[in-house]
Amino acid sequence: MKLVILAGGYGTRLVEETKVKPKPLVKIGNKPIIWHIIKIYSYYGINEFIICLGYKGNLLVKELNKLSKKEKWSIRYVNTGLRTMTGGRIQKIKKFINNDENFCLSYGDGLSDVNIKKLIKFHLKNKKIATLTAVKYKNPKGILLLDNRSKIKKIKEKPIEYINGGFFVLSKKIFKFLKNSSTIFEKDCLPKLASKKELIAFRHKGFWGCMDTLREKKELNKIYKSKEKAWKVWV
């Protein structure tokens, strides 16, 4: 099975770093975050990767080629455009999936100790078009539950909720739901799959972290330097 990594966005919420390089090249420890993602999947036996390039993609190719010299990785780089949305990027790599019935998909900024083998097994067992990894997230804001007359029914102070953790397994049938470069995977595709009961969640209760902001980057670096194993399943 192959892993497709979405690595073409501008990373505007991490502009302190992304002025000069794509977000997947921002370092956690002494390696870019995309290296950590690839190491996770490689640990579980996935060594074929398709990288969806966009913003400053040439820098990503150059760095990954250096880092992969001693690894058993097969990496295909696909220029999916500067302004292409997430669904459009996936649509553009259709021909590289070839005869694979299923493939993995990950964003270029998330880390987890999710068991990829169990995730794939869950996907195959349930026979849905898409499986997403649901992770627990402590919402930093309070949530108001309102009725039709705007009366507050309940206040949830910093609730723990399940969110999309970004580690997917997809059937090749997904391409029927990806129309063009403007297709947003999360807004245009996933809700349609959910309405057709073709989207299922694999619940993960272990470590998960993303790198949307400078604060989150610092948190991941702090974890990396600690004794906590976190996402480092290969260690």
Backbone as CSV, one residue per row, in Angstrom:
resi,resn,N_x,N_y,N_z,CA_x,CA_y,CA_z,C_x,C_y,C_z
1,MET,0.844,-1.201,0.000,0.000,0.000,0.000,0.878,1.250,0.000
2,LYS,0.399,2.287,-0.650,1.153,3.538,-0.745,0.607,4.575,0.245
3,LEU,1.459,5.530,0.583,1.035,6.676,1.384,1.125,7.931,0.527
4,VAL,0.034,8.668,0.475,0.000,9.980,-0.177,0.086,11.046,0.912
5,ILE,1.011,11.990,0.760,1.169,13.068,1.742,0.841,14.407,1.093
6,LEU,-0.099,15.136,1.702,-0.454,16.469,1.222,0.571,17.469,1.759
7,ALA,1.411,17.987,0.867,2.525,18.826,1.310,2.663,20.096,0.484
8,GLY,1.534,20.585,-0.061,1.640,21.712,-0.982,1.103,23.036,-0.498
9,GLY,0.529,23.084,0.710,-0.081,24.311,1.210,0.920,25.391,1.583
10,TYR,0.393,26.582,1.835,1.250,27.727,2.174,1.633,27.774,3.646
11,GLY,0.896,27.103,4.519,1.222,27.121,5.950,1.153,28.514,6.538
12,THR,0.111,29.252,6.222,0.034,30.669,6.604,-0.029,30.901,8.110
13,ARG,-0.499,29.924,8.868,-0.578,30.111,10.320,0.758,29.877,11.009
14,LEU,1.754,29.488,10.223,3.101,29.298,10.757,4.077,30.142,9.935
15,VAL,3.635,31.361,9.645,4.369,32.209,8.713,5.786,32.533,9.195
16,GLU,6.017,32.458,10.504,7.369,32.699,11.033,8.389,31.755,10.387
17,GLU,7.935,30.548,10.061,8.803,29.538,9.453,8.577,29.426,7.943
18,THR,7.324,29.549,7.524,6.982,29.231,6.140,7.234,30.365,5.142
19,LYS,7.797,31.460,5.620,8.233,32.507,4.689,9.279,31.965,3.735
20,VAL,10.102,31.061,4.248,11.265,30.607,3.474,11.224,29.129,3.099
21,LYS,10.256,28.361,3.615,10.203,26.932,3.293,8.789,26.408,3.497
22,PRO,8.444,25.301,2.850,7.112,24.719,3.047,6.985,24.142,4.445
23,LYS,5.780,24.133,4.982,5.572,23.676,6.362,6.103,22.282,6.636
24,PRO,5.976,21.321,5.699,6.504,19.984,5.985,8.018,19.944,6.230
25,LEU,8.717,21.034,5.894,10.169,21.086,6.144,10.517,21.737,7.474
26,VAL,9.533,22.236,8.199,9.793,22.801,9.529,10.284,21.662,10.435
27,LYS,11.336,21.934,11.175,11.999,20.851,11.916,11.412,20.579,13.297
28,ILE,11.308,19.306,13.576,11.056,18.815,14.925,12.321,18.077,15.312
29,GLY,13.021,18.581,16.322,14.363,18.068,16.582,15.264,18.528,15.456
30,ASN,16.023,17.610,14.879,16.939,17.979,13.797,16.479,17.492,12.431
31,LYS,15.177,17.079,12.343,14.644,16.584,11.076,13.309,17.265,10.775
32,PRO,13.002,17.481,9.486,11.719,18.082,9.134,10.557,17.171,9.518
33,ILE,9.402,17.758,9.784,8.256,16.981,10.260,7.836,15.911,9.255
34,ILE,8.008,16.167,7.958,7.617,15.162,6.970,8.477,13.901,7.096
35,TRP,9.717,14.052,7.519,10.583,12.892,7.766,10.000,12.037,8.882
36,HIS,9.515,12.662,9.944,8.907,11.937,11.062,7.678,11.156,10.586
37,ILE,6.858,11.795,9.739,5.652,11.141,9.217,6.024,9.905,8.403
38,ILE,6.993,10.059,7.528,7.429,8.933,6.694,8.002,7.812,7.554
39,LYS,8.740,8.164,8.601,9.307,7.156,9.498,8.214,6.344,10.192
40,ILE,7.118,7.008,10.563,5.996,6.302,11.204,5.456,5.220,10.266
41,TYR,5.176,5.598,9.036,4.598,4.651,8.083,5.602,3.576,7.684
42,SER,6.861,3.949,7.538,7.897,2.982,7.180,8.039,1.910,8.259
43,TYR,7.872,2.303,9.508,7.932,1.350,10.631,6.874,0.259,10.457
44,TYR,5.741,0.621,9.882,4.655,-0.347,9.679,4.698,-0.998,8.297
45,GLY,5.814,-0.865,7.601,6.010,-1.580,6.346,5.581,-0.856,5.091
46,ILE,5.168,0.395,5.213,4.804,1.174,4.025,6.013,2.007,3.609
47,ASN,6.535,1.725,2.416,7.745,2.395,1.959,7.608,3.038,0.583
48,GLU,6.382,3.076,0.069,6.116,3.784,-1.188,5.327,5.047,-0.882
49,PHE,5.859,6.171,-1.300,5.269,7.459,-0.941,5.033,8.330,-2.166
50,ILE,3.900,9.014,-2.160,3.588,10.002,-3.193,3.427,11.342,-2.478
51,ILE,4.277,12.294,-2.800,4.254,13.597,-2.145,3.591,14.610,-3.066
52,CYS,2.485,15.199,-2.603,1.773,16.226,-3.374,2.423,17.582,-3.113
53,LEU,3.153,18.071,-4.089,3.904,19.309,-3.942,3.104,20.524,-4.370
54,GLY,3.524,21.673,-3.868,2.935,22.951,-4.244,3.911,24.046,-3.894
55,TYR,3.607,24.772,-2.806,4.436,25.892,-2.348,5.861,25.443,-2.021
56,LYS,6.839,26.045,-2.725,8.266,25.768,-2.530,8.572,24.271,-2.554
57,GLY,7.919,23.578,-3.463,8.095,22.132,-3.570,9.510,21.702,-3.903
58,ASN,10.240,22.549,-4.645,11.616,22.203,-5.009,12.504,22.029,-3.779
59,LEU,12.255,22.821,-2.743,13.038,22.704,-1.509,12.751,21.385,-0.804
60,LEU,11.495,20.968,-0.845,11.106,19.717,-0.205,11.750,18.527,-0.916
61,VAL,11.753,18.556,-2.244,12.385,17.482,-3.028,13.870,17.379,-2.689
62,LYS,14.527,18.509,-2.670,15.966,18.539,-2.401,16.296,17.963,-1.029
63,GLU,15.529,18.364,-0.010,15.804,17.919,1.355,15.463,16.435,1.543
64,LEU,14.312,16.019,1.026,13.920,14.620,1.195,14.843,13.668,0.440
65,ASN,15.337,14.093,-0.704,16.281,13.248,-1.445,17.547,13.009,-0.631
66,LYS,17.979,14.015,0.098,19.163,13.855,0.955,18.874,12.915,2.117
67,LEU,17.714,13.094,2.748,17.377,12.315,3.936,17.033,10.858,3.630
68,SER,16.643,10.580,2.403,16.195,9.221,2.064,17.294,8.335,1.471
69,LYS,18.498,8.857,1.348,19.582,8.104,0.708,19.869,6.772,1.390
70,LYS,19.777,6.743,2.709,20.094,5.516,3.449,18.844,4.717,3.822
71,GLU,17.706,5.139,3.298,16.440,4.469,3.620,15.969,3.613,2.441
72,LYS,15.017,2.737,2.706,14.468,1.876,1.646,13.162,2.461,1.106
73,TRP,13.116,3.767,0.994,11.904,4.450,0.568,11.884,4.668,-0.939
74,SER,10.718,4.556,-1.526,10.490,4.913,-2.919,9.561,6.125,-2.906
75,ILE,10.076,7.277,-3.339,9.310,8.527,-3.254,9.043,9.087,-4.642
76,ARG,7.767,9.329,-4.924,7.371,9.989,-6.168,6.869,11.391,-5.813
77,TYR,7.419,12.392,-6.484,7.009,13.775,-6.255,6.076,14.221,-7.375
78,VAL,4.924,14.776,-7.001,3.958,15.232,-7.996,3.635,16.700,-7.739
79,ASN,3.904,17.530,-8.726,3.581,18.958,-8.596,2.080,19.125,-8.790
80,THR,1.359,19.390,-7.721,-0.104,19.477,-7.791,-0.614,20.916,-7.826
81,GLY,0.307,21.874,-7.950,-0.106,23.266,-8.138,-0.044,24.113,-6.882
82,LEU,0.101,25.404,-7.078,0.227,26.335,-5.955,-1.101,26.591,-5.251
83,ARG,-2.174,26.732,-6.014,-3.464,27.113,-5.438,-4.473,25.967,-5.380
84,THR,-4.028,24.768,-5.642,-4.918,23.604,-5.630,-5.354,23.290,-4.198
85,MET,-6.641,22.971,-4.045,-7.175,22.602,-2.735,-6.839,21.130,-2.420
86,THR,-7.087,20.735,-1.176,-6.687,19.396,-0.728,-7.297,18.277,-1.579
87,GLY,-8.585,18.373,-1.876,-9.222,17.351,-2.700,-8.655,17.333,-4.108
88,GLY,-8.355,18.509,-4.630,-7.755,18.615,-5.951,-6.383,17.974,-6.010
89,ARG,-5.624,18.118,-4.942,-4.286,17.502,-4.899,-4.397,15.974,-4.956
90,ILE,-5.353,15.438,-4.207,-5.545,13.982,-4.224,-5.989,13.537,-5.621
91,GLN,-6.878,14.307,-6.231,-7.382,13.968,-7.559,-6.254,13.899,-8.593
92,LYS,-5.241,14.740,-8.419,-4.152,14.818,-9.387,-3.176,13.643,-9.318
93,ILE,-3.257,12.820,-8.268,-2.324,11.675,-8.187,-3.024,10.357,-8.514
94,LYS,-4.224,10.440,-9.050,-5.025,9.237,-9.344,-4.244,8.205,-10.161
95,LYS,-3.572,8.645,-11.203,-2.899,7.696,-12.094,-1.727,6.978,-11.421
96,PHE,-1.225,7.559,-10.325,-0.085,6.935,-9.646,-0.506,5.889,-8.624
97,ILE,-1.807,5.827,-8.343,-2.316,4.768,-7.466,-2.377,3.446,-8.227
98,ASN,-2.476,3.558,-9.558,-2.491,2.401,-10.448,-3.601,1.420,-10.095
99,ASN,-3.221,0.185,-9.834,-4.210,-0.857,-9.558,-4.464,-1.072,-8.067
100,ASP,-3.939,-0.200,-7.236,-4.159,-0.341,-5.797,-5.636,-0.108,-5.471
101,GLU,-6.227,-0.998,-4.721,-7.621,-0.840,-4.314,-7.764,0.224,-3.220
102,ASN,-6.715,0.365,-2.401,-6.743,1.297,-1.278,-5.382,1.968,-1.129
103,PHE,-5.378,3.131,-0.488,-4.119,3.805,-0.193,-4.280,4.628,1.081
104,CYS,-3.165,4.952,1.700,-3.168,5.789,2.902,-2.989,7.249,2.506
105,LEU,-3.496,8.121,3.346,-3.360,9.564,3.115,-3.044,10.242,4.434
106,SER,-2.125,11.195,4.390,-1.783,11.951,5.593,-1.488,13.394,5.217
107,TYR,-1.765,14.288,6.163,-1.329,15.668,5.991,0.168,15.751,6.290
108,GLY,0.780,16.865,5.900,2.214,17.002,6.098,2.593,17.701,7.379
109,ASP,1.668,17.729,8.365,1.971,18.462,9.594,1.435,17.783,10.859
110,GLY,1.088,16.499,10.777,0.529,15.811,11.944,1.330,14.593,12.344
111,LEU,1.422,14.357,13.644,2.186,13.222,14.171,1.335,12.429,15.149
112,SER,1.505,11.114,15.155,0.724,10.271,16.046,1.394,8.918,16.209
113,ASP,1.026,8.214,17.283,1.486,6.838,17.451,0.391,5.852,17.055
114,VAL,-0.530,6.294,16.196,-1.592,5.412,15.727,-0.976,4.186,15.052
115,ASN,-1.523,3.017,15.349,-1.038,1.769,14.761,-1.577,1.675,13.335
116,ILE,-0.714,1.911,12.371,-1.130,1.965,10.969,-1.653,0.607,10.487
117,LYS,-1.058,-0.464,10.958,-1.536,-1.795,10.556,-2.964,-2.025,11.018
118,LYS,-3.262,-1.642,12.263,-4.617,-1.796,12.788,-5.594,-0.882,12.068
119,LEU,-5.135,0.312,11.719,-5.960,1.264,10.981,-6.355,0.682,9.621
120,ILE,-5.388,0.129,8.917,-5.656,-0.462,7.604,-6.583,-1.672,7.736
121,LYS,-6.323,-2.503,8.719,-7.163,-3.690,8.948,-8.611,-3.283,9.227
122,PHE,-8.791,-2.233,10.019,-10.115,-1.703,10.346,-10.821,-1.223,9.073
123,HIS,-10.070,-0.529,8.221,-10.629,-0.021,6.970,-11.089,-1.170,6.071
124,LEU,-10.258,-2.163,5.909,-10.586,-3.294,5.036,-11.775,-4.088,5.570
125,LYS,-11.839,-4.225,6.887,-12.935,-4.971,7.517,-14.278,-4.283,7.294
126,ASN,-14.298,-2.959,7.387,-15.558,-2.223,7.314,-16.001,-1.881,5.892
127,LYS,-15.083,-2.008,4.942,-15.414,-1.867,3.516,-16.102,-0.544,3.169
128,LYS,-15.610,0.530,3.767,-16.113,1.864,3.447,-15.154,2.543,2.474
129,ILE,-15.620,3.602,1.840,-14.745,4.320,0.913,-13.631,5.036,1.668
130,ALA,-13.953,5.570,2.846,-12.948,6.331,3.597,-12.988,6.022,5.087
131,THR,-11.808,5.872,5.645,-11.638,5.731,7.090,-10.756,6.869,7.569
132,LEU,-11.225,7.613,8.563,-10.381,8.649,9.156,-10.050,8.272,10.591
133,THR,-8.936,8.748,11.054,-8.540,8.515,12.433,-9.103,9.628,13.305
134,ALA,-9.974,9.261,14.232,-10.567,10.229,15.157,-9.717,10.287,16.418
135,VAL,-9.285,11.479,16.780,-8.421,11.646,17.951,-9.083,12.579,18.953
136,LYS,-8.754,12.389,20.214,-9.326,13.246,21.253,-8.567,14.563,21.329
137,TYR,-9.336,15.644,21.415,-8.761,16.986,21.401,-9.440,17.820,22.468
138,LYS,-8.649,18.437,23.324,-9.208,19.303,24.351,-9.403,20.694,23.769
139,ASN,-10.658,21.037,23.536,-10.980,22.344,22.972,-10.606,23.436,23.972
140,PRO,-9.756,24.394,23.571,-9.342,25.446,24.513,-10.429,26.470,24.814
141,LYS,-11.538,26.399,24.095,-12.637,27.336,24.289,-13.847,26.643,24.896
142,GLY,-14.681,27.402,25.566,-15.942,26.874,26.055,-16.944,26.762,24.914
143,ILE,-17.840,25.792,24.996,-18.826,25.557,23.955,-20.231,25.821,24.498
144,LEU,-21.032,26.563,23.735,-22.418,26.832,24.112,-23.359,25.982,23.268
145,LEU,-24.288,25.293,23.923,-25.329,24.556,23.221,-26.619,25.377,23.300
146,LEU,-27.132,25.811,22.138,-28.290,26.702,22.082,-29.515,25.977,21.516
147,ASP,-30.698,26.390,21.962,-31.920,25.856,21.368,-32.372,26.774,20.225
148,ASN,-33.524,26.487,19.641,-34.000,27.263,18.491,-34.318,28.717,18.821
149,ARG,-34.503,29.012,20.096,-34.810,30.380,20.515,-33.593,31.092,21.116
150,SER,-32.436,30.526,20.854,-31.162,31.086,21.311,-30.959,31.005,22.827
151,LYS,-31.771,30.209,23.493,-31.548,29.982,24.917,-30.409,28.994,25.098
152,ILE,-29.583,29.273,26.091,-28.448,28.394,26.340,-28.910,27.163,27.118
153,LYS,-28.751,25.998,26.478,-29.150,24.749,27.123,-28.030,24.191,27.996
154,LYS,-26.798,24.418,27.555,-25.677,23.836,28.299,-24.392,24.564,27.944
155,ILE,-23.488,24.647,28.906,-22.161,25.211,28.672,-21.126,24.119,28.937
156,LYS,-20.325,23.858,27.922,-19.233,22.886,28.084,-17.924,23.657,28.144
157,GLU,-17.297,23.651,29.293,-16.056,24.400,29.473,-14.862,23.538,29.072
158,LYS,-14.201,23.944,27.986,-13.035,23.241,27.444,-13.298,21.734,27.314
159,PRO,-14.295,21.373,26.527,-14.650,19.955,26.400,-13.616,19.155,25.620
160,ILE,-13.550,17.875,25.922,-12.713,16.964,25.144,-13.595,16.359,24.056
161,GLU,-13.196,16.551,22.811,-14.003,16.135,21.677,-13.178,15.276,20.727
162,TYR,-13.848,14.526,19.890,-13.163,13.799,18.811,-13.082,14.705,17.592
163,ILE,-11.894,14.764,16.980,-11.716,15.532,15.753,-10.999,14.658,14.716
164,ASN,-10.960,15.146,13.491,-10.255,14.466,12.417,-8.752,14.578,12.652
165,GLY,-8.102,13.433,12.875,-6.667,13.440,13.162,-5.782,13.391,11.937
166,GLY,-6.386,13.225,10.749,-5.597,13.339,9.521,-4.876,12.101,9.046
167,PHE,-5.087,10.950,9.666,-4.480,9.706,9.189,-5.603,8.887,8.557
168,PHE,-5.622,8.819,7.221,-6.720,8.201,6.486,-6.290,6.923,5.786
169,VAL,-7.287,6.067,5.523,-7.145,5.009,4.529,-8.327,5.175,3.581
170,LEU,-8.041,5.202,2.277,-9.071,5.493,1.284,-9.139,4.411,0.214
171,SER,-10.348,4.110,-0.203,-10.554,3.251,-1.361,-10.340,4.098,-2.618
172,LYS,-9.958,3.446,-3.711,-9.784,4.204,-4.956,-11.113,4.764,-5.471
173,LYS,-12.224,4.328,-4.871,-13.531,4.890,-5.223,-13.637,6.361,-4.816
174,ILE,-12.689,6.822,-3.994,-12.694,8.206,-3.523,-12.630,9.189,-4.691
175,PHE,-11.996,8.773,-5.793,-11.793,9.691,-6.909,-13.104,10.119,-7.578
176,LYS,-14.173,9.352,-7.351,-15.485,9.735,-7.878,-16.014,10.998,-7.190
177,PHE,-15.474,11.288,-6.007,-15.942,12.425,-5.216,-15.007,13.635,-5.309
178,LEU,-13.989,13.536,-6.147,-13.003,14.607,-6.298,-13.110,15.152,-7.713
179,LYS,-13.680,16.347,-7.875,-14.018,16.838,-9.205,-12.909,17.633,-9.884
180,ASN,-12.306,18.592,-9.173,-11.324,19.456,-9.820,-10.393,20.070,-8.775
181,SER,-9.568,21.013,-9.216,-8.566,21.627,-8.337,-9.172,22.417,-7.185
182,SER,-10.438,22.799,-7.315,-11.094,23.582,-6.275,-11.763,22.720,-5.199
183,THR,-11.750,21.411,-5.381,-12.398,20.520,-4.425,-11.640,20.511,-3.100
184,ILE,-12.347,20.812,-2.026,-11.758,20.766,-0.687,-12.146,19.431,-0.058
185,PHE,-11.169,18.607,0.215,-11.400,17.252,0.719,-12.273,17.244,1.964
186,GLU,-11.973,18.153,2.892,-12.649,18.165,4.177,-14.073,18.727,4.098
187,LYS,-14.328,19.673,3.208,-15.632,20.340,3.134,-16.531,19.815,2.021
188,ASP,-15.921,19.406,0.915,-16.702,18.974,-0.242,-16.852,17.457,-0.326
189,CYS,-15.844,16.750,0.139,-15.805,15.296,-0.039,-16.267,14.527,1.195
190,LEU,-15.658,14.761,2.342,-15.975,13.986,3.539,-17.446,14.078,3.954
191,PRO,-18.080,15.275,3.930,-19.506,15.330,4.285,-20.392,14.493,3.353
192,LYS,-20.055,14.457,2.054,-20.818,13.644,1.106,-20.678,12.164,1.436
193,LEU,-19.461,11.761,1.770,-19.227,10.364,2.138,-20.002,10.014,3.405
194,ALA,-20.007,10.930,4.361,-20.734,10.697,5.614,-22.231,10.543,5.348
195,SER,-22.782,11.367,4.452,-24.218,11.300,4.151,-24.585,9.996,3.462
196,LYS,-23.616,9.411,2.753,-23.845,8.138,2.079,-23.416,6.943,2.938
197,LYS,-23.036,7.228,4.183,-22.571,6.202,5.123,-21.352,5.449,4.594
198,GLU,-20.476,6.206,3.942,-19.249,5.635,3.390,-18.009,6.185,4.086
199,LEU,-18.212,6.816,5.246,-17.102,7.355,6.038,-17.188,6.782,7.441
200,ILE,-16.084,6.219,7.918,-16.071,5.602,9.245,-14.850,6.096,10.020
201,ALA,-14.962,6.104,11.345,-13.882,6.617,12.196,-13.176,5.493,12.942
202,PHE,-11.866,5.530,12.888,-11.024,4.649,13.683,-10.593,5.450,14.910
203,ARG,-11.092,5.069,16.080,-10.805,5.848,17.291,-9.404,5.553,17.819
204,HIS,-8.637,6.630,17.975,-7.278,6.501,18.502,-7.178,7.255,19.820
205,LYS,-6.770,6.553,20.859,-6.712,7.156,22.188,-5.280,7.496,22.627
206,GLY,-4.330,7.237,21.759,-2.939,7.509,22.106,-2.500,8.912,21.756
207,PHE,-1.214,9.074,21.461,-0.664,10.400,21.182,-1.090,10.907,19.810
208,TRP,-1.385,12.189,19.756,-1.617,12.896,18.493,-1.248,14.363,18.692
209,GLY,-0.595,14.927,17.702,-0.274,16.345,17.750,-0.130,16.894,16.345
210,CYS,-0.502,18.152,16.152,-0.334,18.783,14.845,0.508,20.049,15.005
211,MET,0.952,20.583,13.885,1.852,21.737,13.907,1.254,22.855,13.052
212,ASP,0.178,23.425,13.527,-0.467,24.533,12.811,0.149,25.881,13.155
213,THR,0.661,26.004,14.369,1.145,27.298,14.858,2.544,27.170,15.452
214,LEU,3.159,28.316,15.712,4.486,28.320,16.323,4.441,27.696,17.717
215,ARG,3.361,27.949,18.437,3.213,27.356,19.772,3.199,25.828,19.700
216,GLU,2.462,25.292,18.731,2.399,23.832,18.577,3.736,23.256,18.127
217,LYS,4.460,24.015,17.313,5.798,23.572,16.917,6.706,23.464,18.138
218,LYS,6.633,24.458,19.011,7.456,24.446,20.227,7.072,23.281,21.144
219,GLU,5.770,22.988,21.223,5.300,21.881,22.053,5.830,20.543,21.538
220,LEU,5.783,20.351,20.207,6.281,19.109,19.626,7.790,18.963,19.820
221,ASN,8.508,20.072,19.731,9.951,20.023,19.958,10.269,19.695,21.420
222,LYS,9.462,20.214,22.311,9.637,19.919,23.735,9.416,18.431,24.008
223,ILE,8.377,17.875,23.390,8.096,16.439,23.541,9.217,15.617,22.936
224,TYR,9.699,16.042,21.766,10.773,15.308,21.086,12.033,15.215,21.958
225,LYS,12.335,16.286,22.659,13.542,16.320,23.491,13.357,15.615,24.831
226,SER,12.119,15.326,25.188,11.827,14.656,26.463,12.015,13.148,26.325
227,LYS,11.740,12.436,27.403,11.850,10.971,27.392,10.566,10.315,26.868
228,GLU,9.553,11.135,26.599,8.288,10.603,26.102,8.459,10.071,24.680
229,LYS,7.984,8.863,24.453,8.113,8.253,23.122,7.201,8.927,22.113
230,ALA,5.989,9.240,22.542,5.005,9.944,21.697,4.857,9.259,20.338
231,TRP,5.157,9.961,19.248,4.983,9.418,17.904,6.173,8.575,17.441
232,LYS,7.251,8.531,18.215,8.502,7.912,17.756,8.436,6.383,17.871
233,VAL,7.526,5.764,17.121,7.299,4.326,17.205,8.505,3.525,16.747
234,TRP,9.346,4.135,15.922,10.494,3.422,15.358,11.685,3.332,16.320
235,VAL,11.608,4.060,17.427,12.744,4.106,18.362,12.781,2.827,19.200
